[in-house]
Amino acid sequence: MAKLILRLSIFIVLIVTTILALILISPPRADSYLMAFKNKQKLLRETPSPRMIFVGGSGLAYGLDSEMIGSHFERYNVINTGLAYKIGMRFMLENVKTHLKPGDLVVLIPEYQLFYEYFDGSITLFAIVEIEPDVVESISFSQVFSMLDEFPQYFQRHFNFLVNSTILNKSMALSYEKVSNFNRYGDFEGHLGLKSVDITKIPLFAPDQGKEFDKDSKDYLNRFYGDIREKGADAVLIFPLISGFHYRTHKEKIDLVYDFLKDGLNMPILNTPQEFTADSRLFFNQKYHMNIEGRKYYNPLIINKLKLYLSKLDTQPATDRTELFIEN
């Protein structure tokens, strides 16, 4: 029996050692898209307050024009932290919270998946921790368990990367998805001018998405909002721009998010989901990714909503921001 336990222990150690070695010899590429997280962290550390900090996934990375927004809100320095929704909303907000200062305004524009299976993130968090190990402090126990469930997939991803890049000399990334294609605010610009695809052929929710609604998300958002108000910061929520086709196709799942949040969310909501819909030709290659024309359409919508909110805040100071809830 003792010999069996010893052999099993040696076997487990060998497996773990092999996995760690594989990860160490195939780190994230220096020019990869996710490496932009390091630059965005630097912006959060070094950009002086007051800041207007946008939080969300790749829809923000591809769609936000921070320079345009900054020209309308000169008192704020704009930061775009958007990168990938599979990082999870809990991590996005916990990470930003550690950097907030009095006078900062968080503009949360979450993809709808963040209220379903991706609230706590996915294996993408492994890559983020590889890039910036210190952010592990912003990861909760529930997220750790979620990550452990998906560790085999993460191992497979590293193995595939190693085989393709080292043995087959092939890149698995899109040629334009590089950290060098992010501007100084954190906006991704590598796709601007490239040919768009028909995004109506891509469902808003993949077959494995939208099945499990996260009912804890509202309680978390209220705790987050209370914490940052104590810091002297503020936050608002704006639903993302999607195609009218996707809204009609997934209306039930989308409206569930809105109805759930508007009943009891302390953070002001500045729009309805239906209000932020557009022609599918304004999107690039994914359901939330805007092309150059889409950016021109989207950013004025955000600017107008924020102007309305801030003007009400200036003329009607209130400790309870729910008094400024804007419903259309």
ZARODREN-313141 format. One line per field, with one value per residue (C-alpha): residue number from 1; x negated, z, y. Coordinates in Angstrom, 3 decimals. Each point is the difference from the previous one (the first is absolute). Layout:
n <- c(NUM; ...)
xx <- c(X; ...)
zz <- c(Z; ...)
yy <- c(Y; ...)
//
This chain:
n <- c(1; 2; 3; 4; 5; 6; 7; 8; 9; 10; 11; 12; 13; 14; 15; 16; 17; 18; 19; 20; 21; 22; 23; 24; 25; 26; 27; 28; 29; 30; 31; 32; 33; 34; 35; 36; 37; 38; 39; 40; 41; 42; 43; 44; 45; 46; 47; 48; 49; 50; 51; 52; 53; 54; 55; 56; 57; 58; 59; 60; 61; 62; 63; 64; 65; 66; 67; 68; 69; 70; 71; 72; 73; 74; 75; 76; 77; 78; 79; 80; 81; 82; 83; 84; 85; 86; 87; 88; 89; 90; 91; 92; 93; 94; 95; 96; 97; 98; 99; 100; 101; 102; 103; 104; 105; 106; 107; 108; 109; 110; 111; 112; 113; 114; 115; 116; 117; 118; 119; 120; 121; 122; 123; 124; 125; 126; 127; 128; 129; 130; 131; 132; 133; 134; 135; 136; 137; 138; 139; 140; 141; 142; 143; 144; 145; 146; 147; 148; 149; 150; 151; 152; 153; 154; 155; 156; 157; 158; 159; 160; 161; 162; 163; 164; 165; 166; 167; 168; 169; 170; 171; 172; 173; 174; 175; 176; 177; 178; 179; 180; 181; 182; 183; 184; 185; 186; 187; 188; 189; 190; 191; 192; 193; 194; 195; 196; 197; 198; 199; 200; 201; 202; 203; 204; 205; 206; 207; 208; 209; 210; 211; 212; 213; 214; 215; 216; 217; 218; 219; 220; 221; 222; 223; 224; 225; 226; 227; 228; 229; 230; 231; 232; 233; 234; 235; 236; 237; 238; 239; 240; 241; 242; 243; 244; 245; 246; 247; 248; 249; 250; 251; 252; 253; 254; 255; 256; 257; 258; 259; 260; 261; 262; 263; 264; 265; 266; 267; 268; 269; 270; 271; 272; 273; 274; 275; 276; 277; 278; 279; 280; 281; 282; 283; 284; 285; 286; 287; 288; 289; 290; 291; 292; 293; 294; 295; 296; 297; 298; 299; 300; 301; 302; 303; 304; 305; 306; 307; 308; 309; 310; 311; 312; 313; 314; 315; 316; 317; 318; 319; 320; 321; 322; 323; 324; 325; 326; 327; 328)
xx <- c(0.000; -2.825; -1.721; 3.220; 0.408; -3.642; 0.399; 3.198; -1.706; -2.940; 2.410; 1.943; -3.229; -1.177; 3.307; 0.010; -3.675; 0.672; 2.959; -1.961; -2.973; 2.267; 1.495; -3.413; -1.468; 3.025; 0.755; 2.334; -1.555; -1.454; 2.117; 3.226; 3.361; 0.336; -3.378; 1.870; 1.189; -3.442; 0.246; 3.519; -1.206; -2.673; 2.669; 1.993; -3.083; -1.394; 2.824; 0.905; 3.522; 2.727; 0.258; 2.895; -0.746; 1.860; 0.427; 1.174; -1.205; -1.272; 3.071; -1.549; -3.489; 1.259; 2.714; -1.076; -1.532; -1.534; -1.432; 3.460; 1.509; -2.776; 0.587; 3.533; -1.008; -3.151; 0.009; -0.582; -2.935; 1.500; -1.203; 1.349; -0.562; 2.136; -1.747; 2.019; 3.296; -1.240; -2.162; 3.253; 1.771; -0.929; -3.713; 0.313; 1.634; -2.088; -3.165; 1.158; 1.211; -3.534; -1.070; 2.936; -0.473; 2.426; 1.634; -0.342; 3.011; 0.317; 2.047; 0.974; 1.051; 0.309; 0.701; 3.168; -1.979; -1.414; 3.377; 0.097; -2.856; -2.866; 0.636; -2.873; -2.125; -1.589; -3.383; -0.910; -0.716; -2.960; -1.577; 0.600; -1.696; -2.936; -0.342; 0.440; -0.390; 0.811; 3.647; 0.610; 0.976; 3.111; 1.173; 2.560; 0.236; 3.009; -2.053; -2.877; 2.345; 1.336; -3.557; -0.916; 2.960; -1.375; -3.692; -0.102; 1.202; -2.698; -2.636; 1.334; -0.244; -3.652; -0.745; 1.614; -1.882; -3.313; 0.588; 1.152; -2.600; -3.045; 0.519; 2.294; -1.188; 3.614; 1.744; 3.414; 0.792; 1.603; -2.716; 1.440; 0.667; -3.216; -0.769; -1.628; 3.420; 1.320; -0.234; -1.138; 3.485; 0.457; 2.158; -0.672; -0.432; -1.494; 3.303; 0.854; 0.251; 0.056; 2.873; 2.970; 1.890; 3.722; 0.421; 3.610; -1.499; -1.588; 2.485; -0.193; 0.038; -1.990; 1.693; -1.684; 0.875; 3.051; 1.209; -0.821; 0.912; -2.216; 2.413; -2.866; -1.207; 2.314; -1.021; -3.642; 0.552; 1.721; -2.900; -2.484; 1.985; 0.154; -3.743; -1.005; 2.447; -1.816; -3.210; 1.540; 0.336; 3.153; 1.267; 2.702; 1.133; 0.626; 1.249; -2.218; 0.733; 1.177; 1.671; 3.765; -0.047; -1.670; 2.332; 3.076; -1.492; -1.021; 2.530; 1.107; -3.513; -0.897; 3.202; -0.452; -3.259; 1.614; 3.106; -2.150; -2.336; 2.475; 1.786; -2.423; -3.314; -1.444; -2.335; 1.719; 0.926; -0.196; 1.757; 2.196; -1.333; 2.354; -1.183; -3.568; 0.604; -1.313; -0.213; -2.086; -2.206; -1.543; -1.715; -3.364; -0.507; 1.825; 3.298; -1.437; -2.883; 0.693; -1.659; -1.097; 3.541; 1.345; -2.394; 1.190; 3.570; -0.604; -2.138; 2.381; 2.686; -2.252; -0.961; 3.625; 0.954; -2.934; 0.645; 3.594; -1.041; -2.756; 2.185; 2.634; -2.715; -1.256; 3.451; 1.493; -2.754; 1.219; -1.602; 2.449; -0.866; 3.113; 1.836; -1.832; 1.070; 0.634; 2.606; 1.168)
zz <- c(0.000; 0.942; -3.338; -1.874; 1.772; -0.713; -3.699; -0.238; 1.724; -2.418; -2.936; 1.176; 0.557; -3.510; -1.528; 1.901; -0.856; -3.688; -0.050; 1.725; -2.314; -3.034; 1.228; 0.776; -3.425; -1.843; 1.654; -1.651; -3.097; 0.661; -2.805; 0.787; 0.386; 3.699; 0.777; -0.215; 3.526; 1.293; -1.689; 1.293; 3.535; -0.446; -1.069; 3.142; 2.168; -1.626; -1.577; 2.314; 1.366; -0.657; -2.532; -2.056; 0.070; -2.458; 1.083; -2.215; -2.509; -3.575; -1.094; 1.779; -1.303; -3.595; 0.291; 2.289; -1.327; 3.196; -1.675; -1.258; 3.424; 1.745; -2.231; 1.456; 3.636; 0.491; 3.783; -0.357; -1.256; -1.926; 0.450; -1.960; 1.970; -2.375; -1.219; 0.055; 1.677; 0.872; 2.682; 1.947; 1.458; 3.602; -0.793; -2.264; 2.763; 2.900; -1.923; -0.854; 3.561; 1.379; -2.149; 0.544; 1.476; 1.022; -3.027; -2.297; -2.026; -0.976; -3.168; -0.031; -3.457; 0.501; -2.714; 0.758; 0.498; 3.164; 1.674; -0.935; -0.004; -0.133; 3.097; 1.779; -3.133; -1.723; -0.916; -1.464; 3.605; 0.016; -2.830; 1.827; 3.137; -2.129; -1.405; 3.331; 2.954; 2.575; -1.106; 1.630; 3.057; -1.904; -0.608; 2.387; 1.195; -2.249; -2.985; 1.038; -0.003; -3.417; -1.285; 1.390; -1.816; -3.277; 0.618; -2.429; -2.767; 0.936; -0.152; -3.426; -1.186; 1.064; -1.629; -3.276; 0.105; 0.573; -2.855; -2.462; 0.816; 0.587; -2.074; -2.823; 0.063; -0.281; 1.832; 1.566; 0.407; -2.471; -1.704; 1.104; 3.649; 1.462; 3.054; -2.287; -1.502; 3.242; 0.329; 3.048; 1.566; -0.289; -3.165; -2.567; -3.542; -1.925; -1.722; -1.243; -3.778; -0.310; -1.733; 2.213; 0.002; 0.252; 3.767; -0.282; -0.694; 3.487; 2.863; 2.896; 2.399; -1.049; 0.507; 3.408; 1.164; 1.512; 1.817; 3.592; 1.186; 2.832; 2.662; 2.263; -2.501; 1.256; 3.636; -1.042; -2.041; 2.963; 2.292; -2.555; -0.378; 3.773; 0.340; -2.662; 1.230; 3.334; -1.928; -1.542; -3.440; -2.050; -2.531; -2.636; -2.157; -3.748; -1.983; -3.029; -3.644; -1.892; -3.348; -0.238; -1.436; 3.120; 2.305; -1.714; -0.081; 3.681; 1.429; 2.826; 1.410; -0.421; 1.551; 2.925; 0.833; -0.239; 2.018; 2.660; 0.400; -0.124; 3.024; 2.851; -1.608; 1.807; -2.858; -2.510; -3.320; -2.869; -2.836; -0.952; -2.068; -2.884; -0.140; -0.801; -3.116; -3.500; -3.550; -0.217; -2.649; 2.738; 1.522; -0.932; 0.663; 3.235; 1.651; 2.178; -2.231; -1.905; -3.253; -0.736; -0.905; 3.085; 2.216; -1.551; 0.831; 3.459; 1.767; -0.382; 1.622; 3.007; 0.149; -0.008; 2.805; 2.151; -0.629; 1.130; 3.133; 0.960; -0.652; 2.344; 2.537; -0.169; 0.392; 2.412; 2.358; 1.698; 2.221; -1.355; -3.690; -0.692; -0.033; -3.273; -1.617; -3.689; -1.608; -3.573)
yy <- c(0.000; 2.364; -0.704; 0.744; 3.350; 0.842; -0.826; 2.039; 2.946; -0.161; -0.228; 3.077; 1.974; -0.890; 1.133; 3.299; 0.610; -0.704; 2.415; 2.781; -0.520; 0.196; 3.261; 1.471; -0.829; 1.377; 3.363; 2.558; 1.586; 3.440; 1.466; -1.874; 1.723; -0.896; 1.586; 3.311; -0.790; 0.972; 3.416; 0.548; -0.750; 2.640; 2.508; -0.767; 0.502; 3.123; 2.028; 2.892; 0.391; 0.809; -2.844; -1.314; -3.726; -2.236; -3.616; -2.848; -2.561; 0.070; 1.951; 2.981; -0.745; -0.052; 2.631; 2.828; 3.213; 1.383; 3.068; 1.010; -0.592; 1.890; 3.037; 0.252; -0.519; 2.038; -0.344; -3.765; -2.037; -2.916; -3.599; -2.967; -3.223; -2.119; -3.141; -3.258; -0.840; -3.495; 1.611; 0.396; 3.025; -0.756; 0.096; 3.065; 2.040; -1.327; 0.809; 3.524; 0.596; -0.357; 2.961; 2.371; 3.470; 2.764; 1.612; -3.020; -1.142; -3.670; -0.571; -3.669; -1.253; -3.780; -2.540; -1.955; -3.235; 1.562; -0.448; -3.650; -2.521; 2.504; 2.108; -1.781; -0.296; -2.962; -1.467; 3.399; 1.026; -2.425; 1.981; 3.287; -1.320; -1.161; 3.503; 1.843; -2.408; 2.704; 0.123; -3.377; 2.073; 1.105; -3.566; -1.513; -3.608; -0.632; 1.099; -2.261; -2.993; 1.014; 0.240; -3.428; -1.543; 1.336; -0.697; -2.971; 2.343; 2.489; -2.728; -1.018; 3.616; 0.223; -3.349; 1.103; 3.287; -1.784; -2.469; 2.666; 2.657; -2.200; -3.130; 1.111; 3.638; 1.214; 2.834; -0.682; 3.707; 2.371; 2.049; 3.351; -0.974; 1.378; 2.082; 2.568; 0.724; 1.522; 3.775; 1.973; -0.061; -3.767; -0.015; -2.735; 1.371; -2.917; -0.807; 3.489; 0.000; -3.793; -1.786; -0.894; -3.287; -0.723; -0.226; -1.177; -3.436; 0.110; -0.448; 2.455; -2.944; -3.063; -3.409; -0.400; 3.547; 1.673; -3.091; 0.930; 3.499; 1.284; 1.241; 1.087; 2.606; 2.759; -0.476; 0.149; 3.183; 1.646; -0.902; 1.302; 3.220; 0.511; -0.594; 2.507; 2.663; -0.191; 0.691; 3.121; -1.585; -0.589; -2.554; -0.382; -2.896; 0.208; -2.984; -0.775; 0.656; -3.093; -0.530; 0.289; -3.520; -1.380; 1.897; -1.426; -3.498; -0.046; 2.463; -2.262; -0.507; 3.681; 1.361; -2.383; 1.794; 3.436; -0.887; -1.661; 2.982; 2.869; -1.470; 0.639; 0.972; 3.027; 0.907; 2.346; -1.627; 2.470; -1.845; -2.918; -2.920; 0.718; 3.597; -1.050; -2.093; 0.684; -1.306; -3.189; 1.648; 2.154; -3.045; -1.471; -3.728; -0.805; 0.871; 2.809; 1.156; 3.196; 1.005; 3.558; 1.126; -1.720; 1.940; 3.253; -0.961; -1.485; 2.586; 2.960; -2.190; -0.581; 3.677; 1.156; -2.408; 1.071; 3.689; -0.409; -1.861; 2.438; 3.050; -1.409; -0.742; 3.598; 1.552; -2.563; -1.193; -3.156; -2.573; -2.577; -0.256; -2.080; 3.336; 0.657; -3.257; 0.680; -2.213; 0.443)
//
